[in-house]
């Protein structure tokens, strides 16, 4: 090490309290024990001097694969890396803590009790943007940003704001909770998703925002829908639908979810009734009233739900027509629903005996560069694959050769 770096490390050590030193000693000893057990003395640095041992910290954390490392040391790894980065910039001790923590504390102080109109507008805009982006990128990529925004808004709510600002902050917090629920649902974490959707519902109820409450309720209905529990879907939605919501995107989504459940139960009359109610709720709404994303319900989603229902009811011609209509409306940059529509089209083709065309459409759905193979796409791909058990041939083999690695990779990631 350069002499100046050694002097800097000496100063850091002299300012460290006994708890930090003890934790560091455990990290070093755990790394040394792991290296000794494997016989790989090069996997961790064990210098003879205390200064050298402290200098080995980064190598220990990264290379020793902390086999014997206790939980406290493991959780402290990120903080150690941040402090090492500060040391590289010539900062140490309290200065490093100030660099890491003070900006966030300052923002919280500025927001406390007197959030500005511009700042509040930026938080609202961020929530709306995340609600749109979550259907255009792999959802998990937005989790960290969404949680940071949620924490910021929650911090603002901790200090009582002006009443109108308080209402808008609660609404924003509920929308961000809805985004987190969407992300966790798509990654298959249903229990955690339920908690976030429920938080979004409670936030909307707190300020009397029925639209946001209905949007979060529709999102919550995804969980029993994709758990193959249509009666639970209807139990969840019936109290609200009994109030006969007539207009708006949120009402259209609730009626659409109910229509899917009735189709899964084989009730064609109730499916048709709910789909018609969903369509009527969208009548007269302009495109400006129907933004892309999870805070709305657009005509392409209605066409998609028609296709799903017709497929479940064994009506291949109507399925193909509804799927084609949905595909013509969807933005191809969306990551999941266009693929799901193609699977409904593929199922309709299969029902008509057009096996080669069905496999081609399904393969295109799962290999499209925009498709994110999350829970919904994986589940539908597996359903399509299971229906192919009655057929053999080159088209089926090609589908399985391309689809199975993608499905297995998605399962491993989840």
PyMOL commands that set and color helices and strands:
alter all, ss='L'
color gray80, all
select helices_A, chain A and resi 3-15+18-38+41-43+50-55+57-63+71-75+77-88+94-111+117-133+139-158+163-186+190-207+210-225+230-241+249-264+268-282+287-289+299-312+316-329+337-351+355-367+375-390+394-413
alter helices_A, ss='H'
color red, helices_A
deselect
rebuild
show_as cartoon
